[in-house]
Amino acid sequence: MASIMKGSSIFELQTFCLITGASRGLGRTIAIRFAERFPAGSVVVLMARNAKGLDQTKSASEVNNPAVRVRTVAVDLGAVDEDTLRQNLGKVVKELGVSAGDFQQACIVHNAATLGDVSKNVTQHVSTTDIRKYWDVNLTSVVALNSVFLDLFPQGKVQQRVVINISSICAIQPFRSWSLYCAGKAARSMLFRTMALEEPSIRTLNYSPGPIDTNMQLQARTETADPELKTLFYDMHENGRLLSTEESASKLTSLLEANSFENGADIDYYDIK
């Protein structure tokens, strides 16, 4: 079954929206921009490890649209199981006194991610503990949370379900010393492309936000082992060629307002005119 709402802005529908990695950076800006666009009665749930950062995002998100309720869930996605995820989301739903049938749309934005140890090449990664932790944060939790969320908002209870994965050029292009990050982003992209085939009624997007001036970029230009890549990131910062979170979030919202992309597509910031 084709996506039933293609061509109509996702921001027209009363929505329950979950955004991960929302305590800072791009996740914070996405939360603010989404909250100001959703209609009255919508709910935006912010998830990340940093409770203080989440509270700051919540305050900023509520300013422009007090008719949208914003809630926070402070949790380490690298240290949770499916029961913990269900309990955390269930607690928010119970506290708000809502159910799936109270919304026209359910939307999840998988933004949370870490760069990992970029001081090593592939053959230098030997700690199974560190490798497993990386996958737990960047892949395992994404798969589990996605399933838990969609189970909470089953087809038929809402008009539309939307899944947005914040991807990267690294999903398709290898970067020296960024092996775990590249592999994780490639896996997430393929995960959601597969879901788009299996579940065509779920509006699915992989969005690559471009090179953004965030803490992750700071880590990239200070810790990257490959000297050529490290210099590239340093020069981009020094020459003002990094994007702001506002620029990238604005492109994403425009893309979702038009809502005409192929389901499961990988779309880069620079693809959007």
BAMARKOL-424702 format. One record per atom (N, C-alpha, C, O): x, y, z. Coordinates in steps of 0.001 Angstrom, whole numbers, padded with zeros to 6 digits, always signed. Layout:
<recs>
XYZ/...
</recs>
This chain:
<recs>
+000852-001206+000000/+000000+000000+000000/+000877+001241+000000/+001796+001349+000811/+000606+002176-000896/+001406+003395-000990/+001162+004280+000220/+000141+004173+000899/+002136+005166+000475/+001970+006118+001576/+000753+006985+001301/+000639+007563+000220/-000162+007085+002270/-001460+007704+002014/-001440+009223+002060/-002397+009868+001631/-000352+009808+002580/-000334+011258+002753/+000765+011931+001932/+001095+013088+002195/+001331+011254+000962/+002400+011840+000169/+001895+013094-000536/+000806+013105-001109/+002710+014156-000482/+002342+015412-001117/+001713+016414-000179/+001554+017582-000533/+001352+015973+001019/+000790+016875+002030/+001800+017069+003148/+002417+016103+003599/+001973+018277+003591/+002936+018577+004650/+002661+017747+005895/+001513+017616+006319/+003719+017187+006481/+003529+016409+007705/+003149+017325+008870/+002661+016856+009898/+003372+018619+008706/+003100+019561+009790/+001638+020009+009842/+001273+020848+010667/+000804+019452+008965/-000621+019778+008984/-001401+018899+009956/-002535+019222+010309/-000806+017796+010388/-001518+016809+011191/-001151+016883+012669/+000000+017136+013027/-002145+016659+013516/-001896+016582+014954/-001009+015366+015207/-001365+014243+014849/+000138+015595+015820/+001212+014603+015806/+001777+014305+017188/+001888+015189+018038/+002129+013045+017390/+002977+012638+018514/+004351+012391+017916/+004526+011462+017127/+005327+013213+018284/+006655+013170+017664/+007731+012906+018708/+007786+013575+019740/+008580+011932+018434/+009719+011607+019293/+011006+011950+018558/+011200+011535+017416/+011887+012708+019209/+013164+013112+018614/+014293+012684+019540/+014322+013088+020703/+015216+011876+019047/+016349+011448+019866/+017541+012379+019644/+017627+013072+018631/+018452+012379+020608/+019609+013268+020515/+019201+014724+020515/+019789+015545+019811/+018172+015047+021322/+017555+016379+021262/+018098+017360+022289/+017541+018446+022448/+019163+017010+022987/+019667+017891+024049/+020586+018991+023536/+020903+019925+024273/+021018+018892+022281/+021933+019899+021746/+022013+019753+020226/+021400+018861+019640/+022777+020641+019607/+023096+020529+018187/+021896+020471+017265/+020891+021148+017482/+022017+019648+016231/+020958+019544+015229/+019659+019043+015843/+018581+019516+015482/+019751+018087+016768/+018545+017560+017399/+017744+018636+018097/+016516+018654+018017/+018436+019535+018783/+017743+020644+019453/+017038+021541+018438/+015883+021916+018639/+017717+021880+017367/+017119+022777+016374/+015946+022116+015667/+014940+022771+015396/+016063+020824+015362/+014934+020097+014767/+013732+020144+015703/+012606+020383+015266/+013974+019917+016982/+012883+019937+017961/+012183+021289+017985/+010954+021358+017991/+012960+022356+017997/+012389+023707+018038/+011565+023983+016784/+010449+024495+016866/+012122+023641+015622/+011439+023923+014357/+010188+023056+014183/+009171+023533+013679/+010256+021806+014589/+009082+020936+014480/+007979+021408+015425/+006812+021480+015042/+008360+021726+016660/+007365+022129+017661/+006606+023379+017235/+005414+023502+017517/+007275+024301+016564/+006595+025530+016160/+005685+025318+014953/+004847+026169+014653/+005843+024188+014259/+005046+023939+013057/+003854+023004+013280/+002842+023117+012588/+003965+022094+014227/+002864+021161+014458/+001630+021889+014999/+001766+022875+015724/+000427+021413+014653/-000798+022074+015125/-001059+021833+016609/-000435+020975+017234/-001976+022592+017147/-002353+022479+018559/-002771+021053+018888/-003394+020368+018077/-002419+020626+020084/-002745+019268+020509/-001658+018266+020221/-001732+017119+020661/-000641+018691+019479/+000486+017802+019189/+001376+017665+020418/+001344+018493+021328/+002168+016602+020420/+003117+016336+021496/+004488+016093+020887/+004617+015351+019914/+005514+016718+021459/+006897+016476+021044/+007657+015938+022248/+007727+016592+023289/+008223+014747+022102/+008991+014116+023173/+010467+014161+022810/+010866+013708+021737/+011265+014704+023700/+012701+014867+023491/+013450+013798+024274/+013215+013619+025469/+014349+013090+023604/+015080+012007+024258/+016583+012186+024064/+017046+012449+022954/+017340+012041+025151/+018803+012108+025122/+019315+011744+026512/+018526+011503+027425/+020638+011705+026672/+021221+011392+027984/+021220+012598+028917/+021012+012460+030122/+021451+013775+028355/+021679+014980+029150/+020369+015655+029555/+019735+016328+028742/+019967+015473+030814/+018689+016018+031286/+018665+017542+031234/+017652+018136+030864/+019771+018175+031602/+019827+019634+031589/+019674+020166+030172/+018935+021122+029934/+020374+019543+029235/+020261+019952+027841/+018853+019760+027303/+018359+020587+026537/+018207+018670+027702/+016824+018427+027287/+015889+019508+027807/+015000+019966+027090/+016092+019911+029052/+015252+020966+029629/+015424+022282+028874/+014462+023027+028685/+016649+022563+028444/+016901+023782+027677/+016207+023722+026315/+015637+024711+025855/+016263+022554+025681/+015571+022380+024406/+014066+022503+024589/+013384+023117+023768/+013554+021926+025655/+012115+021997+025957/+011662+023449+026086/+010649+023841+025506/+012405+024239+026842/+012049+025646+027038/+012045+026400+025716/+011137+027184+025440/+013073+026156+024896/+013167+026834+023602/+012066+026383+022653/+011602+027169+021827/+011641+025125+022763/+010614+024578+021871/+009224+025083+022213/+008359+025165+021341/+009004+025420+023470/+007679+025844+023917/+007396+027318+023654/+006241+027743+023688/+008435+028097+023394/+008284+029551+023272/+007352+029948+022134/+006439+030751+022330/+007578+029391+020944/+006851+029844+019759/+005492+029183+019566/+004667+029676+018796/+005251+028073+020259/+003978+027373+020075/+003556+026683+021366/+003712+025469+021496/+003027+027436+022315/+002624+026857+023602/+001475+025863+023489/+001163+025169+024457/+000837+025784+022315/-000265+024836+022117/+000237+023413+021899/-000546+022463+021914/+001539+023272+021697/+002161+021949+021566/+002819+021588+022888/+003596+022370+023436/+002510+020409+023396/+003093+019965+024659/+004432+019282+024408/+004547+018427+023529/+005434+019660+025178/+006785+019111+025026/+007170+018391+026316/+007016+018929+027412/+007672+017170+026169/+008106+016388+027314/+009518+015855+027061/+009958+015769+025915/+010221+015501+028137/+011599+015016+028014/+011742+013628+028625/+011051+013274+029580/+012657+012852+028048/+013024+011535+028576/+014545+011458+028581/+015169+011372+027523/+015140+011489+029767/+016595+011391+029888/+016984+009927+030018/+016669+009282+031018/+017665+009405+029014/+018023+007988+029003/+019264+007778+028144/+019455+008466+027141/+020099+006834+028537/+021271+006453+027749/+020850+005348+026795/+020633+004212+027218/+020732+005666+025523/+020261+004691+024546/+021226+003522+024362/+020856+002488+023805/+022444+003688+024823/+023405+002595+024729/+023304+001607+025864/+024034+000617+025896/+022400+001867+026805/+022298+001006+027991/+020852+000688+028333/+020489+000617+029507/+020024+000495+027312/+018614+000194+027556/+018208-001077+026814/+018846-001475+025840/+017138-001702+027291/+016546-002819+026571/+015136-002428+026148/+014679-001320+026425/+014452-003350+025473/+013129-003007+024947/+012128-002678+026050/+011256-001829+025864/+012249-003344+027191/+011321-003065+028294/+011499-001642+028824/+010521-000953+029116/+012755-001211+028945/+013030+000152+029415/+012493+001185+028435/+011944+002210+028839/+012653+000912+027152/+012138+001834+026139/+010616+001926+026217/+010053+003019+026162/+009957+000786+026344/+008496+000774+026455/+008035+001530+027701/+007071+002294+027657/+008736+001306+028806/+008368+001952+030062/+008519+003465+029971/+007669+004212+030456/+009606+003913+029348/+009839+005354+029232/+008779+006034+028379/+008257+007085+028752/+008458+005434+027225/+007430+006023+026366/+006048+005887+027002/+005227+006801+026930/+005805+004737+027622/+004521+004523+028280/+004277+005509+029403/+003147+005945+029624/+005341+005860+030111/+005236+006826+031205/+004813+008195+030687/+003993+008871+031308/+005372+008604+029549/+005008+009897+028958/+003546+009887+028523/+002796+010822+028802/+003156+008824+027839/+001777+008708+027360/+000792+008731+028527/-000244+009394+028460/+001118+008011+029586/+000240+007966+030762/+000149+009326+031443/-000932+009762+031838/+001298+009994+031577/+001327+011306+032238/+000507+012336+031463/-000122+013211+032058/+000518+012228+030142/-000239+013157+029303/-001712+012769+029208/-002554+013590+028842/-002018+011523+029537/-003394+011053+029441/-003872+010903+028015/-005020+011219+027702/-002981+010414+027131/-003318+010277+025716/-003138+008828+025275/-002563+008005+025987/-003650+008543+024075/-003451+007242+023444/-003226+007468+021958/-003366+008589+021468/-002879+006412+021243/-002577+006539+019814/-003730+007169+019046/-003512+007961+018129/-004955+006818+019418/-006122+007318+018706/-006368+008807+018853/-007220+009367+018162/-005632+009454+019747/-005784+010901+019941/-004999+011713+018918/-005096+012940+018887/-004218+011026+018079/-003352+011722+017125/-003634+011265+015703/-004053+010132+015465/-003394+012175+014760/-003521+011833+013347/-002231+011226+012799/-002244+010503+011803/-001134+011527+013458/+000173+011129+012927/+001145+010816+014058/+001115+011450+015113/+002007+009831+013824/+003114+009524+014732/+004409+009678+013946/+004534+009167+012833/+005369+010384+014531/+006626+010687+013835/+007799+010448+014772/+007781+010895+015919/+008813+009751+014294/+010032+009558+015071/+011230+010033+014257/+011356+009719+013074/+012104+010791+014906/+013332+011286+014271/+014518+010639+014970/+014810+010937+016128/+015196+009754+014256/+016374+009076+014795/+017604+009956+014544/+018300+009809+013539/+017846+010860+015470/+018962+011796+015327/+020176+011409+016165/+021308+011693+015774/+019957+010767+017310/+021058+010447+018224/+022137+009619+017525/+021842+008634+016848/+023386+010039+017703/+024520+009319+017115/+025807+009819+017749/+025874+010942+018249/+026821+008975+017721/+028147+009378+018176/+029156+009094+017078/+028970+008192+016262/+030223+009873+017070/+031271+009690+016072/+032122+008469+016387/+032629+007802+015486/+032271+008187+017672/+033096+007049+018065/+034571+007403+018074/+034943+008573+017982/+035397+006391+018186/+036845+006575+018234/+037389+006711+016819/+037534+005720+016103/+037692+007956+016415/+038208+008201+015064/+039728+008340+015061/+040317+008814+014089/+040356+007918+016167/+041823+007951+016245/+042436+006644+015764/+043658+006494+015770/+041596+005689+015343/+042067+004363+014934/+041598+004015+013530/+040522+004430+013098/+042417+003250+012827/+041996+002641+011575/+041245+001347+011887/+041217+000903+013035/+040644+000751+010873/+039837-000453+011069/+040601-001533+011825/+040074-002132+012763/+041845-001780+011416/+042614-002886+011995/+043104-002613+013409/+043727-003476+014027/+042830-001420+013926/+043248-001084+015290/+042106-001180+016302/+042320-001006+017502/+040913-001452+015824/+039776-001631+016730/+039783-003068+017244/+039443-003990+016504/+040165-003264+018496/+040273-004620+019049/+039401-004838+020285/+039142-005984+020652/+038947-003776+020930/+038152-003915+022148/+036708-004263+021802/+035960-003421+021306/+036325-005504+022065/+034946-005904+021779/+033955-005124+022641/+032820-004887+022229/+034384-004729+023826/+033521-003930+024702/+033210-002584+024063/+032055-002160+024025/+034251-001911+023559/+034057-000598+022932/+033249-000707+021641/+032383+000125+021369/+033541-001738+020853/+032827-001921+019583/+031350-002200+019837/+030476-001628+019186/+031086-003085+020790/+029702-003425+021123/+028944-002200+021644/+027781-001990+021300/+029606-001404+022468/+028986-000189+022996/+028630+000764+021860/+027572+001394+021874/+029522+000863+020878/+029249+001747+019751/+027995+001298+019006/+027128+002112+018689/+027905-000007+018726/+026727-000512+018010/+025460-000349+018841/+024396-000055+018296/+025565-000535+020146/+024390-000379+021010/+023816+001030+020908/+022603+001211+020805/+024702+002026+020938/+024255+003421+020882/+023735+003790+019498/+022695+004435+019373/+024451+003385+018471/+024208+003905+017129/+023376+003023+016210/+022916+003482+015164/+023178+001763+016584/+022409+000875+015712/+021374+000050+016474/+020186+000096+016158/+021824-000702+017473/+020900-001585+018197/+019732-000812+018791/+018578-001216+018649/+020031+000293+019455/+018960+001081+020085/+018020+001680+019047/+016830+001852+019310/+018548+001994+017873/+017719+002560+016805/+016690+001534+016333/+015510+001848+016182/+017152+000310+016103/+016248-000754+015658/+015156-000999+016697/+013972-001067+016370/+015579-001130+017962/+014625-001441+019030/+013642-000300+019280/+012436-000525+019382/+014161+000928+019378/+013288+002073+019644/+012299+002282+018507/+011138+002614+018746/+012747+002090+017284/+011869+002238+016129/+010685+001276+016222/+009539+001658+015984/+010978+000026+016570/+009922-000985+016677/+008978-000695+017836/+007761-000830+017703/+009543-000297+018976/+008720+000027+020145/+007791+001200+019838/+006612+001173+020190/+008325+002218+019188/+007528+003402+018868/+006394+003065+017905/+005250+003463+018126/+006706+002334+016844/+005681+002004+015856/+004630+001059+016436/+003469+001091+016027/+005033+000226+017378/+004078-000653+018050/+003117+000155+018924/+001956-000218+019097/+003613+001263+019470/+002783+002143+020297/+001754+002886+019451/+000683+003256+019932/+002105+003099+018165/+001210+003792+017230/+000988+002903+016006/+001542+003170+014940/+000186+001853+016148/+000009+000887+015059/-000777+001460+013887/-001556+002402+014033/-000548+000863+012719/-001300+001254+011532/-002794+001076+011801/-003223+000053+012334/-003564+002069+011430/-005000+002029+011682/-005415+002912+012840/-006544+003400+012885/-004495+003118+013783/-004774+004011+014911/-004469+005461+014562/-005098+006381+015085/-003490+005658+013666/-003140+006996+013189/-003210+006996+011668/-003067+005950+011035/-003431+008166+011084/-003527+008260+009627/-002184+008000+008954/-002117+007386+007889/-001125+008475+009586/+000195+008366+008965/+001268+008164+010023/+001200+008720+011119/+002265+007350+009666/+003445+007173+010504/+004665+007608+009695/+004817+007245+008529/+005527+008392+010338/+006691+008970+009659/+007955+008593+010421/+008031+008764+011638/+008941+008082+009697/+010231+007726+010294/+011327+008481+009556/+011490+008339+008344/+012078+009286+010304/+013163+010083+009725/+014473+009663+010365/+014633+009741+011584/+015400+009223+009549/+016734+008859+010018/+017716+009945+009609/+017844+010259+008426/+018411+010521+010590/+019453+011492+010258/+020691+010711+009860/+021342+010076+010690/+020999+010768+008592/+022057+009956+008004/+023326+010791+007818/+023567+011728+008580/+024123+010464+006829/+025392+011155+006585/+025926+010738+005229/+025589+009672+004716/+026764+011590+004653/+027470+011193+003442/+028310+009949+003705/+028645+009206+002783/+028648+009731+004984/+029446+008559+005363/+028688+007256+005190/+029287+006183+005263/+027386+007326+004961/+026611+006118+004691/+026945+005552+003319/+026732+004366+003066/+027469+006398+002429/+027775+005951+001067/+029230+006171+000674/+029686+005641-000339/+029962+006949+001466/+031355+007271+001136/+032271+006973+002320/+032067+007524+003402/+033283+006106+002137/+034184+005783+003254/+035134+006931+003581/+035658+007590+002684/+035347+007160+004863/+036308+008147+005354/+037372+007407+006159/+037044+006628+007053/+038620+007643+005853/+039703+006988+006586/+039622+007315+008077/+039421+008469+008457/+039777+006313+008899/+039759+006357+010371/+038360+006574+010948/+038209+006731+012160/+037353+006584+010105/+035967+006728+010559/+035176+005440+010323/+033980+005495+010036/+035819+004307+010438/+035206+003041+010033/+033910+002727+010771/+032921+002348+010143/+033900+002877+012086/+032694+002547+012844/+031553+003499+012493/+030408+003076+012333/+031871+004771+012375/+030837+005753+012044/+030254+005477+010658/+029035+005478+010482/+031118+005243+009684/+030658+004967+008317/+029811+003699+008271/+028754+003668+007640/+030286+002657+008945/+029545+001392+008956/+028192+001554+009632/+027191+001010+009166/+028161+002302+010731/+026905+002522+011437/+025902+003303+010609/+024719+002965+010576/+026371+004346+009941/+025471+005158+009118/+024977+004369+007903/+023816+004491+007513/+025856+003561+007306/+025445+002727+006171/+024397+001711+006603/+023423+001468+005890/+024605+001121+007776/+023652+000134+008287/+022291+000769+008553/+021256+000196+008211/+022291+001945+009158/+021021+002621+009445/+020281+002989+008160/+019063+002830+008073/+021006+003470+007180/+020386+003821+005907/+019730+002601+005264/+018587+002674+004814/+020448+001490+005222/+019900+000276+004620/+018749-000289+005440/+017796-000840+004890/+018843-000148+006756/+017755-000585+007631/+016440+000088+007233/+015410-000573+007093/+016488+001399+007055/+015251+002130+006770/+014837+002036+005305/+013654+002163+004990/+015787+001817+004412/+015416+001541+003022/+014673+000209+002941/+013711+000064+002187/+015135-000757+003729/+014463-002056+003780/+013066-001921+004379/+012108-002506+003875/+012957-001146+005459/+011651-000939+006079/+010671-000297+005105/+009484-000622+005105/+011171+000614+004278/+010306+001285+003303/+009722+000290+002303/+008601+000467+001828/+010489-000759+001985/+009976-001807+001100/+008978-002699+001824/+007946-003076+001269/+009297-003030+003063/+008441-003922+003849/+007147-003246+004291/+006092-003877+004349/+007243-001959+004602/+006111-001208+005168/+005902+000086+004378/+006191+001170+004884/+005401-000017+003141/+005279+001181+002294/+004318+002233+002830/+004349+003377+002376/+003467+001872+003786/+002553+002867+004351/+003251+003777+005355/+002705+004811+005740/+004466+003393+005785/+005243+004242+006695/+006073+005207+005859/+006891+004773+005047/+005877+006497+006044/+006633+007507+005293/+008047+007533+005851/+008252+007892+007011/+009021+007157+005036/+010382+006923+005519/+011393+007771+004758/+011349+007856+003530/+012304+008397+005500/+013308+009276+004898/+014656+009119+005580/+014738+009090+006808/+015716+009016+004780/+017095+009137+005260/+017601+010512+004834/+017740+010781+003640/+017877+011378+005802/+018310+012746+005497/+019740+012965+005965/+020047+012820+007148/+020619+013319+005016/+022007+013652+005348/+022108+015161+005513/+021895+015897+004549/+022431+015641+006717/+022295+017071+007026/+023432+017967+006570/+023374+019181+006767/+024481+017385+005954/+025614+018197+005536/+026595+018427+006679/+026339+018007+007808/+027719+019092+006399/+028733+019348+007435/+028305+020497+008346/+028300+021656+007932/+027948+020172+009577/+027377+021163+010491/+028370+021520+011588/+029139+020677+012051/+028339+022769+011990/+029232+023259+013047/+028683+022858+014417/+027946+023615+015049/+029052+021658+014864/+028577+021113+016140/+029759+020542+016923/+030902+020600+016471/+029468+019989+018101/+030508+019337+018901/+031109+018145+018175/+032287+017837+018357/+030307+017469+017351/+030827+016344+016589/+031869+016818+015585/+032872+016141+015359/+031633+017978+014982/+032616+018530+014051/+033898+018921+014773/+034991+018754+014233/+033773+019435+015978/+034952+019757+016783/+035772+018499+017035/+036998+018522+016921/+035104+017405+017376/+035794+016133+017574/+036455+015675+016280/+037568+015148+016301/+035781+015873+015164/+036307+015441+013873/+037613+016147+013528/+038544+015515+013028/+037691+017432+013785/+038892+018176+013387/+040003+018138+014433/+041096+018649+014191/+039734+017540+015593/+040771+017446+016624/+041238+016017+016879/+042360+015814+017343/+040396+015017+016584/+040743+013644+016932/+040925+012708+015746/+041422+011595+015920/+040539+013125+014548/+040645+012254+013378/+042087+011847+013119/+042981+012692+013068/+042306+010548+012955/+043665+010030+012764/+044228+010377+011395/+045409+010701+011270/+043394+010311+010374/+043868+010572+009022/+044205+012056+008865/+043315+012896+008998/+045461+012400+008588/+045870+013815+008551/+045183+014618+007449/+044865+015792+007639/+044956+013991+006307/+044315+014689+005194/+042877+015068+005545/+042437+016189+005288/+042159+014124+006133/+040773+014367+006518/+040696+015383+007654/+039820+016247+007673/+041612+015266+008585/+041651+016194+009718/+041873+017627+009235/+041228+018558+009719/+042781+017796+008288/+043057+019118+007723/+041845+019663+006976/+041543+020854+007051/+041158+018784+006259/+039956+019188+005529/+038914+019780+006477/+038353+020842+006207/+038662+019091+007586/+037669+019579+008543/+038124+020880+009207/+037314+021772+009459/+039415+020979+009485/+039958+022200+010085/+039770+023381+009129/+039338+024458+009538/+040097+023166+007858/+039974+024232+006863/+038511+024648+006665/+038217+025833+006505/+037606+023680+006675/+036181+023998+006525/+035712+024903+007657/+034936+025833+007440/+036187+024623+008856/+035807+025442+010004/+036413+026834+009905/+035725+027835+010104/+037703+026892+009598/+038403+028174+009542/+037876+029071+008431/+037881+030294+008567/+037422+028473+007331/+036968+029246+006177/+035453+029446+006142/+034907+029918+005145/+034780+029087+007233/+033345+029327+007330/+032506+028503+006384/+031459+028958+005924/+032956+027283+006084/+032221+026440+005138/+031353+025383+005820/+030814+024495+005160/+031223+025483+007136/+030318+024583+007843/+028921+025198+007905/+028773+026418+007968/+027919+024357+007886/+026539+024817+007975/+026146+025036+009430/+026731+024437+010333/+025172+025882+009653/+024588+026010+010986/+023495+024955+011137/+022972+024448+010145/+023159+024632+012369/+022068+023682+012589/+020763+024245+012036/+019903+023492+011579/+020618+025549+012077/+019406+026195+011568/+019275+025991+010058/+018185+025711+009559/+020383+026130+009336/+020347+025950+007882/+019915+024536+007519/+019075+024344+006641/+020488+023552+008194/+020171+022163+007870/+018759+021783+008298/+018046+021110+007554/+018350+022209+009491/+016994+021907+009959/+015950+022563+009064/+014870+022011+008856/+016272+023742+008532/+015356+024437+007635/+015148+023647+006347/+014029+023560+005841/+016232+023069+005815/+016115+022246+004607/+015269+021008+004886/+014453+020603+004058/+015471+020413+006055/+014693+019227+006414/+013208+019555+006520/+012372+018809+006009/+012874+020655+007174/+011458+021014+007313/+010833+021326+005949/+009670+020999+005710/+011593+021949+005067/+011085+022221+003714/+010794+020921+002975/+009788+020798+002276/+011688+019959+003141/+011531+018652+002509/+010265+017952+003010/+009541+017323+002238/+010016+018074+004308/+008857+017412+004911/+007559+018167+004649/+006480+017575+004649/+007663+019462+004428/+006478+020238+004062/+006024+019878+002650/+004826+019747+002398/+006964+019721+001737/+006626+019303+000372/+006193+017837+000359/+005243+017463-000329/+006903+017018+001128/+006555+015602+001314/+006355+014870-000012/+005420+014084-000163/+007237+015135-000962/+007108+014517-002283/+008248+013552-002596/+008322+013024-003705/+009132+013318-001636/+010289+012446-001859/+009865+010984-002012/+008822+010565-001510/+010700+010221-002716/+010458+008785-002855/+010594+008124-001490/+011522+008422-000738/+009676+007234-001178/+009711+006605+000136/+011000+005803+000332/+011383+005002-000520/+011660+006032+001473/+012915+005349+001771/+014131+006004+001149/+015237+005469+001232/+013940+007157+000528/+015034+007817-000186/+016133+008301+000752/+015888+008622+001915/+017362+008344+000210/+018498+008994+000865/+018652+010367+000223/+018981+010460-000960/+018423+011422+000976/+018483+012776+000426/+019477+013606+001224/+019413+013662+002452/+020384+014240+000520/+021421+015067+001136/+020978+016533+001170/+020186+016977+000339/+021498+017261+002135/+021232+018702+002247/+021421+019396+000905/+020616+020243+000519/+022490+019034+000194/+022830+019720-001049/+021971+019265-002231/+022059+019842-003314/+021138+018233-002033/+020212+017803-003081/+018964+018674-003118/+018234+018682-004110/+018721+019408-002035/+017470+020158-001890/+017669+021592-002361/+018516+022310-001830/+016910+022001-003332/+017047+023350-003897/+016244+024361-003091/+016240+025548-003418/
</recs>
